[in-house]
Structure formats: C-alpha cells, structure tokens
Amino acid sequence: MNNLNKRNKAEKRFKLYGISAVIIAITFLFVLLFNIFSSGASAFKASYIGVKIEIPSAMNIDEINSRKEFKRQVLKMFPEVETRSDKRALLSLFSKGAIYEFEDLLEQSDSNGLDGYYWFLAHGDLDMYIKGTVERRGNEAGRINSKRMTFVDALREQNLIQLQANKYLLSSADSREPEMAGIRGAIVGSLYAILIAFIVSFPLGVLSALYMEKLASRNKFSDIIETNINNLAAVPSIVFGLLGLAIFLNFFSLPRSAPLVGGLTLAVMTLPTIVIASRSAIKSVPPSIEEASIGLGASKIQTLMNFTLPLAMPGIMTGTIIGIARALGETAPLLMIGMVAFVVDVPGTPLDPSTALPVQIFLWADSPERAFVERTSAAIMVLLLFLVLLNLAAIYIRNKLERKW
C-alpha cells in the first residue's frame, strides 16, 4: 500500500513538472514575442512633416533645382529664420529622402503647379521623438537640441507633424538613413535563394532517398552513405557556408553576394534533411501496394514512380517545407559567401548582389543607430510571418493529402 501511494505521488509530481515546464516555455515565448512586436510595430509608421508648397503653373518644372527649391519652400514657412545655423537646424528635421519625394512631386505635377500642404519624410531623430522612443528632457530630446526643438514645437502646434504609413519599409532596400531603410531587397534576395534551394535540393533529395530505400543493395558502402547523411543533418550551418565559399565562389567563380550562391549553399545544407524525411515517407508506404503493382506486371521503376512516390509525396513535401523553413532563417552560411554586403538596390535576377532577411536583421541589430532598433524588430516580425506561413503550408499539405493505412 505504501509503495502504491509513493508511485501515485511520484506520478503526480512528474505531471506537475511537465505542466510547469510547459508554462515556463510558453511564458518565455510570450515575453519574446511581446518584446519583438512592441518594438517593431512602430516601424510600420513614419513621421512626416507638412510643408506649404506654392509653385505657379507658369514656372517651368524642368528648370527647377529641386534641392534649392525645396529648401526655399521650407524656409518660407519661417520668415524669422535668418542665420545660417537656424536654417541648418530647421532643414535637418527633414530626411534626405524628402528631396527625392519633392522631385517625384514635381514630376507628378505635370507643369500644373503646386499649391497646398504636402507631406515629406522626417529625419530619424525626429521620428524617434514623435514615437516616444527618446524622452524629452527640458528643451532637448536625444540628438534634437534646443534650437531644433523650437522648430519641432512650432510645427506640432500647427499639426504639421504626423505619423503616416511607412512606405519605405516594405518597398525599398537598405539605406544608411534609418528612416529610409527597407527590407524589400532582403525579401527578394531570400525568395530567390529559397527558390533555388528548393529547385536543386528537392529532386536530388527525393531521388537519393528513393534509390537508397528501394534500389540500393545493403552493404558497407550504403551503410557508410546513410551514416554520413545522418551526420550531415547535424553539422553546424557555418560549415556549409565554408563549403559554399570553397566550391561555388573559389572553384566555380560564381558572383559573390548573389542569391544564386546563397541558394546553392542552402540547398546543400537542406539536402540531408530532405533525404531523411523522404526516406521516412517512402518507408511508410505499405509493401502490399508495391507487391500488388509488381504482381500485375509493372516493373520496379514503374511501381516506384506511379505508386510509391505519389503516396509518399505528402510526407516528402512536409519534410521539404520544414527544411526550407529552416534554411530561410539561416544567417551563418550566407555570411560566409558574402551576402552580408551593404546593398541599396533590389535584386532583379539571382545573379545580382543582394542580402537576405536574416542577414539584414543581423546588420541592423549591429548598427549603432538607435533608429534601426525598431526596423530590426519589424524585420523579425516579417521573417516570423514567412516561417509561420511555411509551417502552416506543411501542416495543410500533410492533413490534405495524408492517407491512413
């Protein structure tokens, strides 16, 4: 009786330990996600300053010096500003991108003139202050000194500073100016790399698994190959980066920092995972189906291609998507092949220089500019969204196509 009570108490303690472990894990996950989302949500909005623009239709737009004209329009709002230092302080509230926005505005006007208030991107220092990232102390806030703060207060009194949708974050590539930095280049680079990784690793992995599971004879050589594949699945990802550096860059002389090289490197890294998942899916197909096919006169290859492989495809696709999702979040292999470069253009082809989403997160996290903190969290949010979508796709494919035997 005492032994039975002890066993029951031990089982209750074990159950309590398990529940406690789950609660602690969920708590840490919630804290992590809350920290990321609370820091990154503000990056999807940016601060804009309203400027009264008056350009008559009689003026030839093509002859306007956009930089000088923009400064003139801004300074016209504060006629009391006369000294060079005051003018510089006022104009420093605007981002460098405001000039490009003004140029686009002139092109869109089509010589019809401009008359009204138009919104232009504010500098990152002002953006942090408006969002509350930096606190105001007296007449200063972060790197906004008292002279600049005077103009900020004047603009806010007139409701000429507003938070609007950040059109740069998802539509532009990286930039030295945090308020203009975007992740479109990194997203396109990641998609190119993942697409190439899938095209290369999927057929190689599936055919290798099919051969090893159904066609290869059992001997020491096949045992060595199987052991090496299992070991490669546990090799640190940076080793595959060194492999890509040695083979694809040094030996084949492929372009550095290109998604093509990144995709090939990720394909090599993902290949063992796909082989293992495919072998497991092929092994789960009942032997009776293959025996019935062969009994009806089909060849071994016909049986594998027409029955075994289609029936194993749900498990194969699930393992492949999970492997690709893991590759999407890898940084170390891409660092080794040079995709850590600062690239300001969105890649047009897999041969163009590019970075990837996890590498872009690494670059922004290492930046000394405080304004990149929220951009880093926003990029993590986008990366998590892609990973969740890939995992949901794997679950959907498994539930939709899976057959019960």
KAQUIMO-V922194 format. One record per residue. N is the residue number from 1. RES is the residue in one letter. SS is DSSP state (H for helix, E for strand, - for the rest). Layout:
# KAQUIMO-V922194
<<N;RES;SS> <N;RES;SS>>
This chain:
# KAQUIMO-V922194
<<1;M;-> <2;N;H> <3;N;H> <4;L;H> <5;N;H> <6;K;H> <7;R;H> <8;N;H> <9;K;H> <10;A;H> <11;E;H> <12;K;H> <13;R;H> <14;F;H> <15;K;H> <16;L;H> <17;Y;H> <18;G;H> <19;I;H> <20;S;H> <21;A;H> <22;V;H> <23;I;H> <24;I;H> <25;A;H> <26;I;H> <27;T;H> <28;F;H> <29;L;H> <30;F;H> <31;V;H> <32;L;H> <33;L;H> <34;F;H> <35;N;H> <36;I;H> <37;F;H> <38;S;H> <39;S;H> <40;G;H> <41;A;H> <42;S;H> <43;A;H> <44;F;H> <45;K;E> <46;A;E> <47;S;E> <48;Y;E> <49;I;E> <50;G;E> <51;V;E> <52;K;E> <53;I;E> <54;E;E> <55;I;E> <56;P;-> <57;S;-> <58;A;-> <59;M;-> <60;N;-> <61;I;H> <62;D;H> <63;E;H> <64;I;-> <65;N;-> <66;S;H> <67;R;H> <68;K;H> <69;E;H> <70;F;H> <71;K;H> <72;R;H> <73;Q;H> <74;V;H> <75;L;H> <76;K;H> <77;M;-> <78;F;-> <79;P;-> <80;E;-> <81;V;-> <82;E;-> <83;T;-> <84;R;H> <85;S;H> <86;D;H> <87;K;H> <88;R;H> <89;A;H> <90;L;H> <91;L;H> <92;S;-> <93;L;-> <94;F;E> <95;S;-> <96;K;-> <97;G;H> <98;A;H> <99;I;H> <100;Y;H> <101;E;H> <102;F;H> <103;E;H> <104;D;H> <105;L;H> <106;L;H> <107;E;H> <108;Q;H> <109;S;H> <110;D;-> <111;S;-> <112;N;-> <113;G;-> <114;L;E> <115;D;E> <116;G;E> <117;Y;E> <118;Y;E> <119;W;E> <120;F;E> <121;L;E> <122;A;E> <123;H;-> <124;G;H> <125;D;H> <126;L;H> <127;D;H> <128;M;H> <129;Y;H> <130;I;H> <131;K;H> <132;G;-> <133;T;-> <134;V;-> <135;E;-> <136;R;E> <137;R;E> <138;G;-> <139;N;-> <140;E;E> <141;A;E> <142;G;-> <143;R;-> <144;I;E> <145;N;-> <146;S;H> <147;K;H> <148;R;H> <149;M;H> <150;T;H> <151;F;H> <152;V;H> <153;D;H> <154;A;H> <155;L;H> <156;R;H> <157;E;H> <158;Q;-> <159;N;-> <160;L;-> <161;I;E> <162;Q;E> <163;L;E> <164;Q;E> <165;A;E> <166;N;-> <167;K;-> <168;Y;-> <169;L;-> <170;L;-> <171;S;-> <172;S;-> <173;A;-> <174;D;-> <175;S;-> <176;R;-> <177;E;-> <178;P;H> <179;E;H> <180;M;H> <181;A;-> <182;G;-> <183;I;-> <184;R;H> <185;G;H> <186;A;H> <187;I;H> <188;V;H> <189;G;H> <190;S;H> <191;L;H> <192;Y;H> <193;A;H> <194;I;H> <195;L;H> <196;I;H> <197;A;H> <198;F;H> <199;I;H> <200;V;H> <201;S;H> <202;F;H> <203;P;H> <204;L;H> <205;G;H> <206;V;H> <207;L;H> <208;S;H> <209;A;H> <210;L;H> <211;Y;H> <212;M;H> <213;E;H> <214;K;H> <215;L;H> <216;A;-> <217;S;-> <218;R;-> <219;N;-> <220;K;H> <221;F;H> <222;S;H> <223;D;H> <224;I;H> <225;I;H> <226;E;H> <227;T;H> <228;N;H> <229;I;H> <230;N;H> <231;N;H> <232;L;H> <233;A;-> <234;A;-> <235;V;-> <236;P;-> <237;S;H> <238;I;H> <239;V;H> <240;F;H> <241;G;H> <242;L;H> <243;L;H> <244;G;H> <245;L;H> <246;A;H> <247;I;H> <248;F;H> <249;L;H> <250;N;H> <251;F;H> <252;F;-> <253;S;-> <254;L;-> <255;P;-> <256;R;-> <257;S;-> <258;A;E> <259;P;H> <260;L;H> <261;V;H> <262;G;H> <263;G;H> <264;L;H> <265;T;H> <266;L;H> <267;A;H> <268;V;H> <269;M;H> <270;T;H> <271;L;H> <272;P;H> <273;T;H> <274;I;H> <275;V;H> <276;I;H> <277;A;H> <278;S;H> <279;R;H> <280;S;H> <281;A;H> <282;I;H> <283;K;H> <284;S;-> <285;V;-> <286;P;-> <287;P;H> <288;S;H> <289;I;H> <290;E;H> <291;E;H> <292;A;H> <293;S;H> <294;I;H> <295;G;H> <296;L;-> <297;G;-> <298;A;-> <299;S;-> <300;K;H> <301;I;H> <302;Q;H> <303;T;H> <304;L;H> <305;M;H> <306;N;H> <307;F;H> <308;T;H> <309;L;H> <310;P;H> <311;L;H> <312;A;H> <313;M;H> <314;P;H> <315;G;H> <316;I;H> <317;M;H> <318;T;H> <319;G;H> <320;T;H> <321;I;H> <322;I;H> <323;G;H> <324;I;H> <325;A;H> <326;R;H> <327;A;H> <328;L;H> <329;G;-> <330;E;-> <331;T;-> <332;A;H> <333;P;H> <334;L;H> <335;L;H> <336;M;H> <337;I;-> <338;G;-> <339;M;-> <340;V;-> <341;A;-> <342;F;-> <343;V;-> <344;V;-> <345;D;-> <346;V;-> <347;P;-> <348;G;-> <349;T;-> <350;P;-> <351;L;-> <352;D;-> <353;P;E> <354;S;-> <355;T;-> <356;A;-> <357;L;H> <358;P;H> <359;V;H> <360;Q;H> <361;I;H> <362;F;H> <363;L;H> <364;W;H> <365;A;H> <366;D;-> <367;S;-> <368;P;-> <369;E;-> <370;R;-> <371;A;-> <372;F;H> <373;V;H> <374;E;H> <375;R;H> <376;T;H> <377;S;H> <378;A;H> <379;A;H> <380;I;H> <381;M;H> <382;V;H> <383;L;H> <384;L;H> <385;L;H> <386;F;H> <387;L;H> <388;V;H> <389;L;H> <390;L;H> <391;N;H> <392;L;H> <393;A;H> <394;A;H> <395;I;H> <396;Y;H> <397;I;H> <398;R;H> <399;N;H> <400;K;H> <401;L;H> <402;E;-> <403;R;-> <404;K;-> <405;W;->>
